[in-house]
Amino acid sequence: MIDFGDFYQIIAKSKLSSWLEVLPAQLANWQKQNIDSRFNQWINSIKHLPSITPYHIDLLNSVTVSAEHSLSIGEQQRITNLLKNMMPWRKGPFNLYGVNIDTEWRSDWKWERLIQHIDNLEGRTVLDVGCNSGYHLWRMIGAGAKLAVGIDPVALYLCQFEAIKKLLGNDNRAHLLPLGIEELPNLNAFDTVFSMGVLYHRRSPIDHLFQLKNQLIQGGELVLETLIIEGENHHALMPGERYAQMPNVYFIPSVPTMINWLHKCGFKDIKVVDISFTSVNEQRSTDWMTSESLADFLDPNDKTKTIEGYPAPMRGVFIAKK
């Protein structure tokens, strides 16, 4: 079982205190529904990870931790085996006492594309929606955030986060809660809200934007990263059964359409700060994620198209204020 008591104590004395009216019951219900053999195996792996006192932690330039004295090959192999029990690892990378988790995604590349464009995170309370294993939560802490809260309902991602947190010395500035954005009350309490790689998975992108807005303080900043297509205002791609082999992709907007959606939801000072194509070097199979990846999802005869014939993945980063 995961103990969320520390998080309750932290928010009890903060602008997130009203969340305690519903949060403990929600998390207790989630844990009841996620007691199965795999979850118990992952929890057991976390328990068996060694408790190491970090000597040096770098969250500003990477997610790296080292001990005062290098671990033996046997100790590194023990950590590797326990962490590989939680495969696949999709978002990272992590360097933990010489154990390098080479994740499917180079999430550090996405971070470098956006960090220079957003408000200073120093002292901020931050929400990351659909945070996966929580890689970006640690980068947010490295950038000065006072509290970084991630939400993602997938049990594996919670366990991956808890494993990384233990190896980082149980830093209490970052927390992952197994919830979806639709389960959050209108907190109006976060200084910055990130939604990265989520919008196109939502059946109603407008509802998603309102849910994000309802978590922000007045004047707070939204950082939104999503798949986009080339096109004019009102243009959006609604794929068929699959897009790049993903079954749950609903709407991929053009840049003008995305800006229009943000305007309609009441955001202001809207900027698009980055547009980039996803490369097979940024998303690929590794020893830590051994199933198919982007190279398998593109047309083998035309890499500008997905295997279904749609435009290949292109992503935009949008910044807006409430």
Contacts in CASP RR format, 6 or more apart in sequence:
PFRMAT RR
TARGET T0000
AUTHOR 0000-0000-0000
METHOD contacts of the structure
MODEL  1
MIDFGDFYQIIAKSKLSSWLEVLPAQLANWQKQNIDSRFNQWINSIKHLP
SITPYHIDLLNSVTVSAEHSLSIGEQQRITNLLKNMMPWRKGPFNLYGVN
IDTEWRSDWKWERLIQHIDNLEGRTVLDVGCNSGYHLWRMIGAGAKLAVG
IDPVALYLCQFEAIKKLLGNDNRAHLLPLGIEELPNLNAFDTVFSMGVLY
HRRSPIDHLFQLKNQLIQGGELVLETLIIEGENHHALMPGERYAQMPNVY
FIPSVPTMINWLHKCGFKDIKVVDISFTSVNEQRSTDWMTSESLADFLDP
NDKTKTIEGYPAPMRGVFIAKK
1 31 0 8 1.000
1 43 0 8 1.000
2 31 0 8 1.000
2 43 0 8 1.000
2 158 0 8 1.000
2 162 0 8 1.000
4 23 0 8 1.000
4 24 0 8 1.000
4 27 0 8 1.000
4 175 0 8 1.000
4 177 0 8 1.000
6 172 0 8 1.000
6 175 0 8 1.000
7 175 0 8 1.000
7 177 0 8 1.000
8 20 0 8 1.000
8 23 0 8 1.000
8 24 0 8 1.000
10 147 0 8 1.000
10 172 0 8 1.000
10 175 0 8 1.000
11 17 0 8 1.000
11 19 0 8 1.000
11 20 0 8 1.000
12 20 0 8 1.000
14 125 0 8 1.000
14 147 0 8 1.000
14 189 0 8 1.000
15 125 0 8 1.000
15 189 0 8 1.000
15 217 0 8 1.000
16 125 0 8 1.000
16 149 0 8 1.000
16 187 0 8 1.000
16 189 0 8 1.000
18 185 0 8 1.000
18 187 0 8 1.000
18 189 0 8 1.000
19 184 0 8 1.000
19 185 0 8 1.000
19 187 0 8 1.000
19 189 0 8 1.000
21 185 0 8 1.000
22 185 0 8 1.000
23 177 0 8 1.000
26 179 0 8 1.000
26 183 0 8 1.000
27 177 0 8 1.000
27 178 0 8 1.000
27 179 0 8 1.000
30 153 0 8 1.000
30 178 0 8 1.000
30 179 0 8 1.000
34 155 0 8 1.000
34 178 0 8 1.000
38 155 0 8 1.000
38 156 0 8 1.000
39 155 0 8 1.000
39 159 0 8 1.000
41 85 0 8 1.000
42 85 0 8 1.000
42 86 0 8 1.000
42 155 0 8 1.000
42 156 0 8 1.000
42 159 0 8 1.000
43 159 0 8 1.000
45 82 0 8 1.000
45 83 0 8 1.000
45 85 0 8 1.000
45 86 0 8 1.000
45 159 0 8 1.000
45 163 0 8 1.000
46 82 0 8 1.000
46 159 0 8 1.000
46 162 0 8 1.000
46 163 0 8 1.000
46 166 0 8 1.000
48 82 0 8 1.000
49 79 0 8 1.000
49 82 0 8 1.000
49 83 0 8 1.000
49 163 0 8 1.000
49 166 0 8 1.000
49 167 0 8 1.000
50 75 0 8 1.000
50 78 0 8 1.000
50 79 0 8 1.000
51 166 0 8 1.000
52 67 0 8 1.000
52 71 0 8 1.000
52 97 0 8 1.000
52 167 0 8 1.000
52 169 0 8 1.000
53 67 0 8 1.000
53 68 0 8 1.000
53 169 0 8 1.000
54 65 0 8 1.000
54 66 0 8 1.000
54 67 0 8 1.000
54 168 0 8 1.000
54 169 0 8 1.000
55 66 0 8 1.000
55 67 0 8 1.000
55 68 0 8 1.000
56 64 0 8 1.000
56 65 0 8 1.000
56 66 0 8 1.000
57 64 0 8 1.000
57 65 0 8 1.000
57 168 0 8 1.000
57 171 0 8 1.000
58 64 0 8 1.000
58 65 0 8 1.000
59 138 0 8 1.000
59 139 0 8 1.000
59 141 0 8 1.000
59 142 0 8 1.000
60 142 0 8 1.000
60 143 0 8 1.000
62 93 0 8 1.000
62 95 0 8 1.000
62 108 0 8 1.000
63 92 0 8 1.000
63 93 0 8 1.000
63 94 0 8 1.000
63 95 0 8 1.000
63 135 0 8 1.000
63 138 0 8 1.000
63 139 0 8 1.000
63 164 0 8 1.000
63 168 0 8 1.000
64 94 0 8 1.000
64 95 0 8 1.000
64 96 0 8 1.000
65 95 0 8 1.000
65 96 0 8 1.000
65 97 0 8 1.000
65 167 0 8 1.000
65 168 0 8 1.000
65 169 0 8 1.000
66 97 0 8 1.000
66 98 0 8 1.000
67 97 0 8 1.000
70 98 0 8 1.000
71 79 0 8 1.000
71 97 0 8 1.000
71 98 0 8 1.000
75 97 0 8 1.000
76 97 0 8 1.000
76 98 0 8 1.000
76 99 0 8 1.000
79 96 0 8 1.000
79 97 0 8 1.000
79 99 0 8 1.000
79 167 0 8 1.000
80 99 0 8 1.000
82 163 0 8 1.000
83 89 0 8 1.000
83 96 0 8 1.000
83 99 0 8 1.000
83 101 0 8 1.000
83 163 0 8 1.000
84 288 0 8 1.000
86 156 0 8 1.000
86 159 0 8 1.000
86 160 0 8 1.000
86 163 0 8 1.000
87 288 0 8 1.000
87 289 0 8 1.000
87 290 0 8 1.000
88 104 0 8 1.000
88 288 0 8 1.000
88 289 0 8 1.000
88 290 0 8 1.000
88 291 0 8 1.000
89 101 0 8 1.000
89 103 0 8 1.000
89 104 0 8 1.000
89 133 0 8 1.000
89 160 0 8 1.000
89 288 0 8 1.000
89 289 0 8 1.000
90 103 0 8 1.000
90 104 0 8 1.000
90 105 0 8 1.000
90 132 0 8 1.000
90 133 0 8 1.000
90 289 0 8 1.000
91 103 0 8 1.000
91 104 0 8 1.000
91 105 0 8 1.000
91 107 0 8 1.000
91 132 0 8 1.000
91 133 0 8 1.000
91 134 0 8 1.000
91 135 0 8 1.000
91 136 0 8 1.000
92 101 0 8 1.000
92 103 0 8 1.000
92 105 0 8 1.000
92 106 0 8 1.000
92 107 0 8 1.000
92 108 0 8 1.000
92 133 0 8 1.000
92 135 0 8 1.000
93 100 0 8 1.000
93 101 0 8 1.000
93 102 0 8 1.000
93 103 0 8 1.000
93 106 0 8 1.000
93 107 0 8 1.000
93 108 0 8 1.000
93 135 0 8 1.000
94 100 0 8 1.000
94 101 0 8 1.000
94 103 0 8 1.000
94 135 0 8 1.000
94 164 0 8 1.000
95 101 0 8 1.000
96 164 0 8 1.000
96 167 0 8 1.000
97 167 0 8 1.000
101 288 0 8 1.000
102 286 0 8 1.000
102 287 0 8 1.000
102 288 0 8 1.000
103 133 0 8 1.000
103 135 0 8 1.000
103 286 0 8 1.000
103 288 0 8 1.000
103 289 0 8 1.000
104 283 0 8 1.000
104 284 0 8 1.000
104 285 0 8 1.000
104 286 0 8 1.000
104 288 0 8 1.000
104 289 0 8 1.000
104 293 0 8 1.000
105 282 0 8 1.000
105 283 0 8 1.000
106 281 0 8 1.000
106 282 0 8 1.000
106 283 0 8 1.000
107 135 0 8 1.000
107 136 0 8 1.000
108 135 0 8 1.000
108 139 0 8 1.000
109 282 0 8 1.000
110 136 0 8 1.000
110 196 0 8 1.000
110 225 0 8 1.000
110 282 0 8 1.000
111 136 0 8 1.000
111 139 0 8 1.000
113 274 0 8 1.000
113 276 0 8 1.000
113 317 0 8 1.000
114 223 0 8 1.000
114 225 0 8 1.000
114 273 0 8 1.000
114 274 0 8 1.000
114 317 0 8 1.000
115 139 0 8 1.000
115 143 0 8 1.000
117 271 0 8 1.000
117 273 0 8 1.000
117 274 0 8 1.000
117 317 0 8 1.000
117 319 0 8 1.000
118 192 0 8 1.000
118 221 0 8 1.000
118 223 0 8 1.000
118 319 0 8 1.000
119 191 0 8 1.000
119 192 0 8 1.000
119 221 0 8 1.000
121 140 0 8 1.000
121 143 0 8 1.000
121 144 0 8 1.000
121 145 0 8 1.000
121 192 0 8 1.000
122 143 0 8 1.000
122 144 0 8 1.000
122 145 0 8 1.000
123 144 0 8 1.000
123 145 0 8 1.000
123 146 0 8 1.000
123 191 0 8 1.000
124 144 0 8 1.000
124 145 0 8 1.000
124 146 0 8 1.000
124 191 0 8 1.000
124 192 0 8 1.000
125 145 0 8 1.000
125 146 0 8 1.000
125 147 0 8 1.000
125 149 0 8 1.000
125 189 0 8 1.000
125 190 0 8 1.000
125 191 0 8 1.000
125 192 0 8 1.000
126 140 0 8 1.000
126 145 0 8 1.000
126 147 0 8 1.000
126 148 0 8 1.000
126 149 0 8 1.000
126 190 0 8 1.000
126 191 0 8 1.000
126 192 0 8 1.000
126 193 0 8 1.000
126 194 0 8 1.000
127 149 0 8 1.000
127 150 0 8 1.000
127 151 0 8 1.000
127 190 0 8 1.000
127 192 0 8 1.000
127 193 0 8 1.000
127 194 0 8 1.000
127 215 0 8 1.000
128 134 0 8 1.000
128 136 0 8 1.000
128 137 0 8 1.000
128 140 0 8 1.000
128 148 0 8 1.000
128 149 0 8 1.000
128 150 0 8 1.000
128 151 0 8 1.000
128 194 0 8 1.000
128 196 0 8 1.000
129 150 0 8 1.000
129 151 0 8 1.000
129 180 0 8 1.000
129 181 0 8 1.000
129 193 0 8 1.000
129 194 0 8 1.000
129 195 0 8 1.000
129 198 0 8 1.000
129 212 0 8 1.000
130 150 0 8 1.000
130 151 0 8 1.000
130 152 0 8 1.000
130 180 0 8 1.000
130 181 0 8 1.000
130 195 0 8 1.000
130 196 0 8 1.000
130 197 0 8 1.000
130 198 0 8 1.000
131 137 0 8 1.000
131 150 0 8 1.000
131 151 0 8 1.000
131 152 0 8 1.000
131 157 0 8 1.000
131 161 0 8 1.000
131 176 0 8 1.000
132 152 0 8 1.000
132 154 0 8 1.000
132 157 0 8 1.000
133 157 0 8 1.000
133 160 0 8 1.000
133 161 0 8 1.000
133 164 0 8 1.000
134 150 0 8 1.000
134 152 0 8 1.000
134 157 0 8 1.000
134 160 0 8 1.000
134 161 0 8 1.000
134 164 0 8 1.000
134 174 0 8 1.000
134 176 0 8 1.000
136 194 0 8 1.000
136 196 0 8 1.000
137 148 0 8 1.000
137 149 0 8 1.000
137 150 0 8 1.000
137 161 0 8 1.000
137 174 0 8 1.000
137 175 0 8 1.000
137 176 0 8 1.000
138 148 0 8 1.000
138 164 0 8 1.000
138 168 0 8 1.000
138 174 0 8 1.000
140 148 0 8 1.000
140 174 0 8 1.000
140 194 0 8 1.000
141 148 0 8 1.000
141 171 0 8 1.000
141 173 0 8 1.000
141 174 0 8 1.000
145 173 0 8 1.000
145 192 0 8 1.000
146 173 0 8 1.000
147 173 0 8 1.000
147 174 0 8 1.000
147 175 0 8 1.000
148 173 0 8 1.000
148 174 0 8 1.000
148 175 0 8 1.000
149 174 0 8 1.000
149 175 0 8 1.000
149 176 0 8 1.000
149 177 0 8 1.000
149 190 0 8 1.000
150 174 0 8 1.000
150 175 0 8 1.000
150 176 0 8 1.000
150 177 0 8 1.000
151 176 0 8 1.000
151 177 0 8 1.000
151 178 0 8 1.000
151 179 0 8 1.000
151 180 0 8 1.000
151 181 0 8 1.000
151 184 0 8 1.000
152 158 0 8 1.000
152 176 0 8 1.000
152 178 0 8 1.000
152 179 0 8 1.000
152 180 0 8 1.000
153 178 0 8 1.000
153 179 0 8 1.000
153 180 0 8 1.000
154 178 0 8 1.000
155 178 0 8 1.000
157 176 0 8 1.000
158 176 0 8 1.000
158 178 0 8 1.000
161 176 0 8 1.000
162 176 0 8 1.000
165 171 0 8 1.000
165 174 0 8 1.000
181 195 0 8 1.000
181 198 0 8 1.000
181 208 0 8 1.000
181 211 0 8 1.000
181 212 0 8 1.000
181 215 0 8 1.000
182 211 0 8 1.000
184 211 0 8 1.000
184 214 0 8 1.000
184 215 0 8 1.000
186 214 0 8 1.000
186 215 0 8 1.000
187 214 0 8 1.000
187 215 0 8 1.000
188 214 0 8 1.000
188 215 0 8 1.000
188 216 0 8 1.000
188 217 0 8 1.000
188 218 0 8 1.000
189 215 0 8 1.000
189 217 0 8 1.000
190 215 0 8 1.000
190 216 0 8 1.000
190 217 0 8 1.000
190 220 0 8 1.000
191 216 0 8 1.000
191 217 0 8 1.000
191 220 0 8 1.000
191 221 0 8 1.000
192 216 0 8 1.000
192 220 0 8 1.000
192 221 0 8 1.000
192 222 0 8 1.000
192 223 0 8 1.000
193 212 0 8 1.000
193 215 0 8 1.000
193 216 0 8 1.000
193 220 0 8 1.000
193 221 0 8 1.000
193 222 0 8 1.000
193 223 0 8 1.000
194 223 0 8 1.000
194 224 0 8 1.000
194 225 0 8 1.000
195 208 0 8 1.000
195 212 0 8 1.000
195 222 0 8 1.000
195 223 0 8 1.000
195 224 0 8 1.000
195 225 0 8 1.000
195 226 0 8 1.000
196 223 0 8 1.000
196 224 0 8 1.000
196 225 0 8 1.000
196 226 0 8 1.000
197 225 0 8 1.000
197 226 0 8 1.000
197 227 0 8 1.000
197 315 0 8 1.000
198 208 0 8 1.000
198 226 0 8 1.000
199 205 0 8 1.000
199 208 0 8 1.000
199 209 0 8 1.000
199 224 0 8 1.000
199 226 0 8 1.000
199 227 0 8 1.000
199 251 0 8 1.000
200 226 0 8 1.000
200 227 0 8 1.000
200 243 0 8 1.000
200 249 0 8 1.000
200 250 0 8 1.000
200 251 0 8 1.000
200 252 0 8 1.000
201 248 0 8 1.000
201 249 0 8 1.000
201 250 0 8 1.000
202 208 0 8 1.000
202 250 0 8 1.000
202 251 0 8 1.000
203 250 0 8 1.000
205 250 0 8 1.000
205 251 0 8 1.000
205 253 0 8 1.000
205 261 0 8 1.000
206 261 0 8 1.000
206 264 0 8 1.000
206 265 0 8 1.000
209 261 0 8 1.000
209 262 0 8 1.000
209 265 0 8 1.000
209 267 0 8 1.000
210 265 0 8 1.000
212 222 0 8 1.000
212 224 0 8 1.000
213 222 0 8 1.000
213 265 0 8 1.000
213 266 0 8 1.000
213 267 0 8 1.000
213 322 0 8 1.000
216 222 0 8 1.000
216 322 0 8 1.000
217 322 0 8 1.000
218 322 0 8 1.000
219 321 0 8 1.000
219 322 0 8 1.000
220 321 0 8 1.000
220 322 0 8 1.000
221 319 0 8 1.000
221 320 0 8 1.000
221 321 0 8 1.000
221 322 0 8 1.000
222 262 0 8 1.000
222 267 0 8 1.000
222 318 0 8 1.000
222 319 0 8 1.000
222 320 0 8 1.000
222 321 0 8 1.000
222 322 0 8 1.000
223 317 0 8 1.000
223 318 0 8 1.000
223 319 0 8 1.000
224 258 0 8 1.000
224 262 0 8 1.000
224 317 0 8 1.000
224 318 0 8 1.000
224 319 0 8 1.000
224 320 0 8 1.000
225 315 0 8 1.000
225 316 0 8 1.000
225 317 0 8 1.000
225 318 0 8 1.000
226 252 0 8 1.000
226 253 0 8 1.000
226 258 0 8 1.000
226 315 0 8 1.000
226 316 0 8 1.000
226 318 0 8 1.000
227 249 0 8 1.000
227 252 0 8 1.000
227 313 0 8 1.000
227 314 0 8 1.000
227 315 0 8 1.000
227 316 0 8 1.000
228 252 0 8 1.000
228 253 0 8 1.000
228 254 0 8 1.000
228 255 0 8 1.000
228 258 0 8 1.000
228 275 0 8 1.000
228 314 0 8 1.000
228 315 0 8 1.000
228 316 0 8 1.000
229 235 0 8 1.000
229 236 0 8 1.000
229 237 0 8 1.000
229 252 0 8 1.000
229 253 0 8 1.000
229 254 0 8 1.000
229 311 0 8 1.000
229 314 0 8 1.000
230 254 0 8 1.000
230 311 0 8 1.000
230 314 0 8 1.000
231 254 0 8 1.000
231 255 0 8 1.000
231 256 0 8 1.000
231 257 0 8 1.000
232 254 0 8 1.000
232 256 0 8 1.000
233 254 0 8 1.000
233 256 0 8 1.000
233 257 0 8 1.000
233 260 0 8 1.000
234 256 0 8 1.000
234 257 0 8 1.000
234 260 0 8 1.000
235 253 0 8 1.000
235 254 0 8 1.000
235 256 0 8 1.000
235 257 0 8 1.000
236 251 0 8 1.000
236 252 0 8 1.000
236 253 0 8 1.000
236 254 0 8 1.000
236 257 0 8 1.000
237 243 0 8 1.000
237 251 0 8 1.000
237 252 0 8 1.000
237 253 0 8 1.000
237 310 0 8 1.000
237 311 0 8 1.000
238 250 0 8 1.000
238 251 0 8 1.000
238 252 0 8 1.000
239 249 0 8 1.000
239 250 0 8 1.000
239 252 0 8 1.000
239 308 0 8 1.000
239 310 0 8 1.000
240 308 0 8 1.000
241 247 0 8 1.000
242 249 0 8 1.000
242 308 0 8 1.000
243 249 0 8 1.000
243 252 0 8 1.000
243 306 0 8 1.000
243 308 0 8 1.000
243 310 0 8 1.000
244 294 0 8 1.000
244 297 0 8 1.000
244 298 0 8 1.000
244 306 0 8 1.000
244 307 0 8 1.000
244 308 0 8 1.000
244 310 0 8 1.000
244 312 0 8 1.000
244 313 0 8 1.000
245 292 0 8 1.000
245 296 0 8 1.000
245 297 0 8 1.000
245 306 0 8 1.000
245 307 0 8 1.000
253 261 0 8 1.000
255 272 0 8 1.000
255 275 0 8 1.000
255 316 0 8 1.000
258 272 0 8 1.000
258 316 0 8 1.000
258 318 0 8 1.000
259 270 0 8 1.000
259 272 0 8 1.000
259 318 0 8 1.000
262 270 0 8 1.000
262 318 0 8 1.000
262 320 0 8 1.000
263 270 0 8 1.000
266 322 0 8 1.000
267 320 0 8 1.000
267 321 0 8 1.000
267 322 0 8 1.000
268 320 0 8 1.000
268 321 0 8 1.000
268 322 0 8 1.000
269 319 0 8 1.000
269 320 0 8 1.000
269 321 0 8 1.000
270 318 0 8 1.000
270 319 0 8 1.000
270 320 0 8 1.000
271 318 0 8 1.000
271 319 0 8 1.000
271 320 0 8 1.000
272 316 0 8 1.000
272 317 0 8 1.000
272 318 0 8 1.000
273 317 0 8 1.000
273 318 0 8 1.000
273 319 0 8 1.000
274 315 0 8 1.000
274 316 0 8 1.000
274 317 0 8 1.000
275 314 0 8 1.000
275 315 0 8 1.000
275 316 0 8 1.000
275 317 0 8 1.000
276 314 0 8 1.000
276 315 0 8 1.000
276 316 0 8 1.000
277 312 0 8 1.000
277 313 0 8 1.000
277 314 0 8 1.000
277 315 0 8 1.000
278 294 0 8 1.000
278 312 0 8 1.000
278 313 0 8 1.000
278 314 0 8 1.000
278 315 0 8 1.000
279 294 0 8 1.000
280 293 0 8 1.000
280 294 0 8 1.000
280 295 0 8 1.000
280 298 0 8 1.000
282 294 0 8 1.000
283 293 0 8 1.000
283 294 0 8 1.000
284 293 0 8 1.000
284 294 0 8 1.000
284 295 0 8 1.000
285 291 0 8 1.000
285 292 0 8 1.000
285 293 0 8 1.000
285 295 0 8 1.000
294 313 0 8 1.000
296 307 0 8 1.000
297 306 0 8 1.000
297 307 0 8 1.000
298 305 0 8 1.000
298 306 0 8 1.000
298 307 0 8 1.000
298 312 0 8 1.000
299 305 0 8 1.000
299 306 0 8 1.000
299 307 0 8 1.000
299 309 0 8 1.000
300 307 0 8 1.000
303 312 0 8 1.000
304 311 0 8 1.000
304 312 0 8 1.000
305 311 0 8 1.000
305 312 0 8 1.000
306 312 0 8 1.000
306 313 0 8 1.000
END
